[in-house]
Structures are given as C-alpha cells and as structure tokens.
Amino acid sequence: EGSFAEAPIYHAYGRTEGETTLKLRALGILVLGLERPFTTKLLGVADANGDLSRSYRIPSDLGITFFAQSIGVDIARKPAPKLQFCTSNVVRMEL
C-alpha cells in the first residue's frame, strides 16, 4: 500500500522510537512513531499510484542506530484547507 497519489513524501529520522504529536491547528494533527528530536527531509513526490523509491549510499560500520518513518502529505482544499497524513511503520536502522 502506498501513500497519496502525487503527494510530497517526507522522511523523518531520529535516535529514539516513541510518539510525538504535532498539532497543526486547523490544518490537522500528525502523530509520529519517533520521539523528539528528529529531523525531516523531503524525499520527493509520489507517482500516480502513491509510490516513491529512492536509493542512497551510506557508509557502513558507523556504530549508530536510528529510527526512520516516511510521511505522505495530502492537502485537501475544500471545504477548508486541511492536511491529511499517511505514515509508514517505524524502521530501525543500524549503521
């Protein structure tokens, strides 16, 4: 199952798994499976099926562990602007 079609996809990553609730006023609420602090990065825009694939070269044997989660964002414009979110499972990464 993918994200929203043609929607921006962000990647959030941090050192601790947990829960963070971001209240965005009238735009909506985003609940992540990461504790603060975490960092986000725009990965790109999903295709018409809601899919996005990216590859990165990462050095091995760094001795660090972090957790990552992807977030798809859809902007509903009617009747009033509101954000809808599609989040992935949290993944543990050991480098």
Summary of the structure (lengths in Angstrom):
residues: 95
radius of gyration: 14.4
end to end distance: 27.0
largest distance: 50.7
contacts: 238
relative contact order: 0.35
helix: 3%
strand: 53%
